[in-house]
Amino acid sequence: MRPQLEHQHSGDGGEARLTREAWKIFQIIAEFVHGYEKLASVEPCVSIFGSARVTADHPWYQKAQRIAEMLSNAGFSVISGGGPGIMEAANKGAFHGTGYSIGLNIELPHEQRTNPYQDISLSFEHFYSRKVMFMKYAAAYVVMPGGFGTLDELVECLTLVQTGKTRKMPIILVESAFWSGLLDWIRSTMLPAGTVHAEDFDLITVIDEAEEVVNAIFNHYEKRGFAPSAAETEALLNL
């Protein structure tokens, strides 16, 4: 027989906790509304991800900055996480270009600090509302080498595209030497186990040269344009 769940009483703080959690909903709604208002007019955008721990003299930082500046000069706004490392490189490159440099900042116990290269700066307390902004306004994902947070964003994007919850877009992994081990493991372990399909690899493009990143994005949209179709717009509304 299933145990009966009982509501906690105010004496043990249950009602106060419930009230606080209920009010959290409005804070989350506010983050979504603020993000939608700020980003709706800056499309097309490219989201760039990578390690917060990379310094400005690192080749990955410099490559991310070049990619972002080329994208900015090509007419894209560039979205990053707003912090240091690759995020700073992406914002810095876009800031020096002609497009908008956008930072989606979040407060963390360590690593995250706001970089100064942002035309539009938004602050979030919740990862999930922040992640929606990365996806909702992106025409492409550019993923530089990074850690758990970068992997989280990559897998989120792959899952949403794979399941049709968002439009198909270029998902570009930069630095083949860094990503080869992960891709080999997916091929050698996940694919034989049947947890992914061979065609899922078509969602990923691996590129080493900065110029090829920009070309790959334009090639993807050459025949269809950057604006989402009616069906894609509907999917994005339900993201």
C-alpha contacts under 8 A as a table, 3 or more apart, distances in Angstrom:
res1	aa1	res2	aa2	distance
7	H	14	G	7.75
8	Q	12	D	6.96
8	Q	13	G	7.69
8	Q	14	G	4.88
8	Q	15	E	6.99
9	H	12	D	5.96
9	H	13	G	6.83
9	H	14	G	5.39
9	H	15	E	6.14
10	S	13	G	4.90
10	S	14	G	5.25
10	S	15	E	4.86
10	S	16	A	6.61
11	G	14	G	7.36
13	G	16	A	5.30
13	G	17	R	6.11
14	G	17	R	5.20
14	G	18	L	6.14
15	E	18	L	4.98
15	E	19	T	6.10
16	A	19	T	5.14
16	A	20	R	6.22
17	R	20	R	5.09
17	R	21	E	6.18
18	L	21	E	5.14
18	L	22	A	6.11
19	T	22	A	5.05
19	T	23	W	6.25
20	R	23	W	5.22
20	R	24	K	6.36
21	E	24	K	5.01
21	E	25	I	7.07
22	A	25	I	5.61
22	A	26	F	7.76
23	W	26	F	5.55
23	W	27	Q	7.00
24	K	27	Q	5.09
24	K	28	I	6.33
25	I	28	I	5.14
25	I	29	I	6.17
26	F	29	I	4.94
26	F	30	A	6.05
27	Q	30	A	5.03
27	Q	31	E	6.37
28	I	31	E	5.13
28	I	32	F	6.48
28	I	126	H	7.38
28	I	129	S	7.08
29	I	32	F	5.16
29	I	33	V	6.18
30	A	33	V	5.11
30	A	34	H	5.98
31	E	34	H	5.26
31	E	35	G	6.08
31	E	124	F	6.65
31	E	129	S	6.76
32	F	35	G	5.14
32	F	36	Y	6.09
32	F	129	S	6.21
33	V	36	Y	5.14
33	V	37	E	6.14
34	H	37	E	5.23
34	H	38	K	6.19
35	G	38	K	5.23
35	G	39	L	6.02
35	G	122	L	7.19
35	G	133	M	6.75
36	Y	39	L	5.45
36	Y	40	A	5.62
36	Y	133	M	7.78
37	E	40	A	5.84
38	K	41	S	7.25
38	K	120	I	7.77
39	L	42	V	5.51
39	L	43	E	7.44
39	L	137	Y	7.29
40	A	43	E	6.84
40	A	137	Y	7.59
42	V	45	C	7.03
42	V	77	S	6.42
42	V	100	Y	7.31
43	E	76	F	7.17
43	E	77	S	6.64
43	E	137	Y	6.53
43	E	138	A	7.84
44	P	75	G	7.78
44	P	76	F	5.49
44	P	77	S	6.30
44	P	137	Y	7.08
44	P	138	A	6.86
44	P	139	A	6.05
44	P	226	F	6.70
44	P	227	A	7.72
45	C	76	F	5.27
45	C	77	S	4.54
45	C	78	V	5.51
45	C	79	I	6.73
45	C	137	Y	6.01
45	C	138	A	4.89
45	C	139	A	5.61
45	C	140	A	7.30
46	V	71	L	7.91
46	V	76	F	6.65
46	V	77	S	6.39
46	V	78	V	5.04
46	V	79	I	6.05
46	V	137	Y	7.92
46	V	138	A	5.08
46	V	139	A	5.59
46	V	140	A	4.97
46	V	141	Y	6.00
46	V	142	V	7.23
47	S	78	V	5.93
47	S	79	I	4.58
47	S	80	S	5.90
47	S	134	F	6.18
47	S	135	M	7.87
47	S	138	A	5.85
47	S	139	A	7.94
47	S	140	A	6.43
47	S	141	Y	5.07
47	S	142	V	6.18
48	I	78	V	7.15
48	I	79	I	6.19
48	I	80	S	5.37
48	I	87	M	7.29
48	I	90	A	6.59
48	I	141	Y	6.08
48	I	142	V	4.73
48	I	143	V	5.86
48	I	144	M	7.37
49	F	80	S	6.33
49	F	81	G	7.28
49	F	86	I	6.81
49	F	87	M	6.48
49	F	141	Y	7.86
49	F	142	V	6.37
49	F	143	V	4.89
49	F	144	M	5.80
49	F	146	G	7.64
49	F	150	T	6.03
49	F	153	E	7.76
50	G	85	G	7.58
50	G	86	I	5.08
50	G	87	M	6.56
50	G	143	V	6.07
50	G	144	M	4.60
50	G	145	P	5.28
50	G	146	G	4.45
50	G	147	G	7.45
50	G	150	T	5.58
51	S	54	V	5.96
51	S	85	G	5.95
51	S	86	I	5.54
51	S	87	M	7.47
51	S	144	M	7.45
51	S	145	P	6.22
51	S	146	G	3.88
51	S	147	G	5.95
51	S	150	T	6.86
52	A	83	G	6.82
52	A	84	P	5.16
52	A	85	G	4.13
52	A	86	I	5.90
52	A	87	M	6.62
52	A	111	E	6.65
52	A	112	Q	7.50
52	A	146	G	7.51
53	R	84	P	7.23
53	R	85	G	5.34
53	R	86	I	7.89
53	R	111	E	7.52
54	V	58	H	6.45
54	V	60	W	7.51
54	V	61	Y	6.52
54	V	84	P	7.88
54	V	85	G	4.54
54	V	86	I	6.38
55	T	58	H	5.55
55	T	61	Y	6.76
55	T	85	G	5.70
56	A	61	Y	5.71
56	A	62	Q	6.96
56	A	85	G	7.05
56	A	89	A	7.55
57	D	61	Y	7.01
57	D	62	Q	7.17
58	H	61	Y	5.34
58	H	62	Q	6.48
59	P	62	Q	5.06
59	P	63	K	6.04
60	W	63	K	5.09
60	W	64	A	6.07
60	W	86	I	7.42
60	W	144	M	7.41
60	W	145	P	7.59
61	Y	64	A	5.18
61	Y	65	Q	6.20
61	Y	85	G	6.71
61	Y	86	I	5.40
61	Y	89	A	5.55
62	Q	65	Q	5.07
62	Q	66	R	6.28
62	Q	89	A	6.92
63	K	66	R	5.06
63	K	67	I	6.16
63	K	210	A	6.47
64	A	67	I	5.11
64	A	68	A	6.12
64	A	86	I	6.44
64	A	89	A	5.76
64	A	90	A	5.67
64	A	93	G	7.65
64	A	144	M	7.29
64	A	210	A	7.84
65	Q	68	A	5.18
65	Q	69	E	6.14
65	Q	86	I	7.97
65	Q	89	A	4.59
65	Q	90	A	5.10
65	Q	91	N	7.61
65	Q	92	K	6.37
65	Q	93	G	4.38
65	Q	94	A	7.62
66	R	69	E	5.19
66	R	70	M	6.14
66	R	93	G	6.12
66	R	210	A	6.69
67	I	70	M	5.26
67	I	71	L	6.15
67	I	90	A	7.64
67	I	93	G	7.33
67	I	210	A	5.26
67	I	211	E	7.15
67	I	213	V	7.19
67	I	214	V	7.33
68	A	71	L	5.07
68	A	72	S	6.01
68	A	78	V	6.62
68	A	89	A	7.82
68	A	90	A	5.18
68	A	91	N	7.27
68	A	92	K	7.82
68	A	93	G	4.80
68	A	94	A	5.07
69	E	72	S	4.99
69	E	73	N	6.13
69	E	90	A	7.81
69	E	92	K	7.83
69	E	93	G	4.12
69	E	94	A	4.69
69	E	95	F	7.50
69	E	96	H	6.42
69	E	97	G	5.09
70	M	73	N	5.15
70	M	74	A	6.07
70	M	93	G	7.83
70	M	94	A	7.86
70	M	97	G	7.28
70	M	211	E	7.81
70	M	214	V	7.20
71	L	74	A	4.94
71	L	75	G	6.54
71	L	76	F	5.46
71	L	77	S	7.52
71	L	78	V	7.41
71	L	94	A	7.33
71	L	99	G	8.00
71	L	214	V	6.35
72	S	75	G	5.43
72	S	76	F	4.89
72	S	77	S	5.85
72	S	78	V	6.70
72	S	93	G	7.64
72	S	94	A	5.07
72	S	95	F	7.94
72	S	97	G	5.04
72	S	98	T	5.49
72	S	99	G	4.44
72	S	100	Y	7.10
73	N	76	F	7.19
73	N	94	A	7.93
73	N	97	G	5.14
73	N	98	T	5.13
73	N	99	G	6.33
75	G	98	T	7.27
75	G	99	G	5.94
76	F	99	G	5.73
76	F	100	Y	7.48
77	S	94	A	7.28
77	S	99	G	4.97
77	S	100	Y	4.59
77	S	101	S	6.06
77	S	102	I	7.26
78	V	90	A	7.18
78	V	91	N	7.00
78	V	94	A	6.08
78	V	99	G	7.39
78	V	100	Y	6.34
78	V	101	S	5.25
78	V	102	I	5.95
79	I	90	A	7.72
79	I	91	N	7.36
79	I	101	S	6.43
79	I	102	I	4.70
79	I	103	G	5.88
79	I	104	L	7.29
79	I	134	F	7.08
80	S	83	G	7.90
80	S	87	M	5.27
80	S	88	E	7.80
80	S	90	A	6.41
80	S	91	N	6.53
80	S	102	I	6.32
80	S	103	G	5.13
80	S	104	L	6.27
81	G	87	M	5.64
81	G	103	G	5.36
81	G	104	L	4.73
81	G	105	N	5.51
81	G	106	I	7.67
82	G	87	M	5.69
82	G	88	E	6.49
82	G	91	N	7.21
82	G	102	I	7.32
82	G	103	G	3.89
82	G	104	L	5.23
82	G	105	N	4.84
82	G	106	I	7.97
82	G	113	R	7.69
82	G	114	T	5.58
82	G	115	N	5.99
82	G	118	Q	7.57
82	G	121	S	7.49
83	G	87	M	5.40
83	G	88	E	5.83
83	G	103	G	7.68
83	G	105	N	6.58
83	G	111	E	7.79
83	G	112	Q	5.20
83	G	113	R	5.04
83	G	114	T	4.80
83	G	115	N	5.39
84	P	87	M	5.51
84	P	88	E	4.75
84	P	89	A	7.77
84	P	111	E	7.41
84	P	112	Q	6.63
84	P	113	R	6.36
84	P	114	T	7.05
84	P	115	N	6.06
85	G	88	E	5.32
85	G	89	A	6.37
86	I	89	A	4.85
86	I	90	A	6.12
86	I	144	M	7.52
87	M	90	A	5.21
87	M	91	N	6.32
88	E	91	N	5.13
88	E	92	K	5.85
88	E	115	N	5.78
88	E	117	Y	7.14
89	A	92	K	5.04
89	A	93	G	6.08
90	A	93	G	5.31
90	A	94	A	6.27
91	N	94	A	5.18
91	N	95	F	5.85
91	N	101	S	5.29
91	N	102	I	6.75
91	N	103	G	7.10
91	N	115	N	7.95
91	N	117	Y	5.36
91	N	118	Q	6.13
92	K	95	F	4.98
92	K	96	H	6.28
92	K	101	S	7.65
92	K	117	Y	5.13
92	K	118	Q	7.75
93	G	96	H	5.32
93	G	97	G	6.43
94	A	97	G	4.95
94	A	98	T	7.18
94	A	99	G	6.25
94	A	100	Y	6.50
94	A	101	S	5.07
95	F	98	T	7.31
95	F	99	G	7.27
95	F	100	Y	6.74
95	F	101	S	5.27
95	F	117	Y	5.80
95	F	118	Q	6.67
95	F	119	D	7.17
100	Y	118	Q	7.89
100	Y	119	D	5.97
100	Y	120	I	7.31
101	S	117	Y	7.00
101	S	118	Q	5.05
101	S	119	D	5.14
101	S	120	I	6.42
102	I	118	Q	5.46
102	I	119	D	6.00
102	I	120	I	4.78
102	I	121	S	5.90
102	I	122	L	7.98
103	G	118	Q	5.94
103	G	120	I	6.35
103	G	121	S	4.88
103	G	122	L	6.25
104	L	121	S	6.23
104	L	122	L	5.04
104	L	123	S	6.01
104	L	124	F	7.15
104	L	130	R	6.72
105	N	112	Q	7.92
105	N	114	T	6.60
105	N	121	S	7.12
105	N	122	L	5.89
105	N	123	S	4.66
105	N	124	F	6.05
106	I	112	Q	7.09
106	I	123	S	5.63
106	I	124	F	4.89
106	I	125	E	5.86
106	I	126	H	7.61
106	I	127	F	7.62
107	E	112	Q	6.37
107	E	113	R	7.65
107	E	123	S	7.89
107	E	124	F	7.29
107	E	125	E	6.53
108	L	111	E	6.96
108	L	112	Q	5.67
109	P	112	Q	7.64
115	N	118	Q	7.28
118	Q	121	S	5.88
124	F	127	F	7.23
124	F	129	S	7.54
124	F	130	R	6.26
126	H	129	S	5.79
126	H	130	R	6.47
127	F	130	R	5.11
127	F	131	K	6.03
128	Y	131	K	5.02
128	Y	132	V	6.39
129	S	132	V	5.24
129	S	133	M	6.75
130	R	133	M	5.31
130	R	134	F	6.68
131	K	134	F	5.09
131	K	135	M	6.45
131	K	153	E	7.55
132	V	135	M	5.16
132	V	136	K	5.73
132	V	239	L	7.28
133	M	136	K	5.22
133	M	137	Y	6.32
134	F	137	Y	6.35
134	F	138	A	6.27
135	M	138	A	5.33
135	M	157	C	7.10
135	M	166	T	7.95
136	K	166	T	7.87
136	K	236	L	6.16
136	K	239	L	7.29
138	A	141	Y	6.87
139	A	169	M	6.04
139	A	170	P	7.47
139	A	226	F	6.96
140	A	169	M	5.34
140	A	170	P	4.90
140	A	171	I	6.08
140	A	172	I	7.81
140	A	217	I	6.85
141	Y	157	C	7.93
141	Y	169	M	7.51
141	Y	170	P	6.22
141	Y	171	I	4.78
141	Y	172	I	6.07
142	V	171	I	6.18
142	V	172	I	4.86
142	V	173	L	6.21
142	V	174	V	7.13
142	V	213	V	7.98
143	V	150	T	7.32
143	V	154	L	7.11
143	V	171	I	7.54
143	V	172	I	5.98
143	V	173	L	4.90
143	V	174	V	6.04
144	M	173	L	6.21
144	M	174	V	5.11
144	M	175	E	7.00
145	P	150	T	7.63
145	P	174	V	7.10
145	P	175	E	7.06
145	P	178	F	6.49
145	P	179	W	7.56
146	G	149	G	7.36
146	G	150	T	5.22
146	G	151	L	7.20
147	G	150	T	5.38
147	G	151	L	6.29
148	F	151	L	5.03
148	F	152	D	6.04
149	G	152	D	4.97
149	G	153	E	6.38
150	T	153	E	5.24
150	T	154	L	6.20
151	L	154	L	5.00
151	L	155	V	6.07
152	D	155	V	5.38
152	D	156	E	6.06
153	E	156	E	5.07
153	E	157	C	6.19
154	L	157	C	5.28
154	L	158	L	6.21
155	V	158	L	5.00
155	V	159	T	5.97
156	E	159	T	5.21
156	E	160	L	6.23
157	C	160	L	5.25
157	C	161	V	6.15
157	C	171	I	7.94
158	L	161	V	5.30
158	L	162	Q	5.83
158	L	171	I	7.77
158	L	203	L	7.20
159	T	162	Q	5.06
159	T	163	T	6.03
160	L	163	T	5.32
160	L	164	G	6.04
160	L	165	K	4.93
160	L	166	T	5.60
161	V	164	G	5.11
161	V	165	K	6.12
161	V	166	T	5.34
161	V	167	R	6.08
161	V	168	K	5.49
161	V	169	M	7.55
161	V	203	L	8.00
162	Q	165	K	7.79
162	Q	200	D	7.22
162	Q	203	L	7.76
163	T	166	T	7.89
164	G	167	R	6.55
164	G	168	K	7.65
164	G	235	A	7.80
165	K	235	A	5.82
165	K	236	L	7.31
165	K	238	N	7.70
165	K	239	L	6.23
166	T	232	E	6.68
166	T	235	A	5.69
166	T	236	L	5.79
166	T	239	L	6.73
167	R	228	P	7.57
167	R	232	E	5.49
167	R	235	A	7.42
167	R	236	L	7.67
169	M	220	H	7.68
170	P	203	L	7.22
170	P	204	I	7.24
170	P	205	T	7.28
170	P	216	A	7.58
170	P	217	I	6.25
170	P	220	H	6.94
171	I	203	L	6.49
171	I	204	I	5.28
171	I	205	T	6.17
172	I	204	I	6.05
172	I	205	T	4.80
172	I	206	V	5.71
172	I	207	I	6.79
172	I	213	V	7.31
173	L	176	S	7.26
173	L	179	W	7.22
173	L	204	I	7.18
173	L	205	T	6.14
173	L	206	V	4.75
173	L	207	I	6.19
174	V	179	W	7.97
174	V	206	V	5.97
174	V	207	I	5.04
174	V	208	D	5.42
174	V	209	E	7.87
175	E	178	F	5.60
175	E	179	W	6.70
175	E	206	V	7.32
175	E	207	I	6.36
175	E	208	D	4.92
176	S	179	W	5.24
176	S	180	S	5.73
176	S	206	V	6.05
176	S	207	I	6.51
176	S	208	D	6.22
177	A	180	S	5.46
177	A	181	G	7.90
178	F	181	G	7.13
179	W	182	L	5.52
179	W	183	L	6.33
180	S	183	L	5.15
180	S	184	D	5.93
181	G	184	D	5.11
181	G	185	W	6.19
182	L	185	W	5.15
182	L	186	I	6.33
183	L	186	I	5.08
183	L	187	R	6.25
184	D	187	R	5.09
184	D	188	S	5.97
185	W	188	S	5.08
185	W	189	T	5.55
185	W	190	M	7.15
186	I	189	T	5.47
186	I	190	M	4.84
186	I	191	L	6.17
187	R	190	M	6.12
187	R	191	L	5.16
187	R	192	P	7.39
188	S	191	L	6.32
188	S	192	P	6.53
189	T	192	P	5.74
189	T	193	A	6.25
190	M	193	A	5.11
190	M	194	G	6.25
190	M	195	T	5.39
190	M	196	V	6.02
191	L	194	G	5.17
191	L	195	T	6.15
191	L	196	V	5.30
191	L	197	H	6.20
191	L	198	A	6.88
192	P	195	T	7.85
193	A	196	V	7.87
194	G	197	H	6.65
196	V	200	D	6.65
197	H	200	D	5.41
197	H	201	F	7.74
198	A	201	F	5.93
198	A	202	D	7.94
199	E	202	D	5.40
199	E	203	L	7.70
200	D	203	L	5.61
200	D	204	I	7.81
201	F	204	I	5.61
202	D	205	T	7.41
207	I	210	A	7.93
207	I	212	E	6.82
207	I	213	V	6.63
208	D	212	E	7.65
209	E	212	E	5.42
209	E	213	V	6.84
210	A	213	V	5.39
210	A	214	V	7.15
211	E	214	V	5.57
211	E	215	N	6.48
212	E	215	N	4.93
212	E	216	A	5.94
213	V	216	A	5.23
213	V	217	I	6.51
214	V	217	I	5.34
214	V	218	F	6.43
215	N	218	F	5.20
215	N	219	N	5.98
216	A	219	N	5.08
216	A	220	H	6.22
217	I	220	H	5.25
217	I	221	Y	6.62
218	F	221	Y	5.29
218	F	222	E	5.74
219	N	222	E	5.06
220	H	223	K	7.70
221	Y	224	R	5.34
221	Y	225	G	5.10
221	Y	226	F	5.95
222	E	225	G	6.11
228	P	231	A	7.85
228	P	232	E	5.42
228	P	233	T	5.77
229	S	232	E	5.02
229	S	233	T	6.02
230	A	233	T	5.06
230	A	234	E	6.31
231	A	234	E	5.14
231	A	235	A	6.31
232	E	235	A	4.96
232	E	236	L	6.13
233	T	236	L	5.07
233	T	237	L	6.28
234	E	237	L	5.11
234	E	238	N	6.64
235	A	238	N	5.22
235	A	239	L	6.19
236	L	239	L	4.89
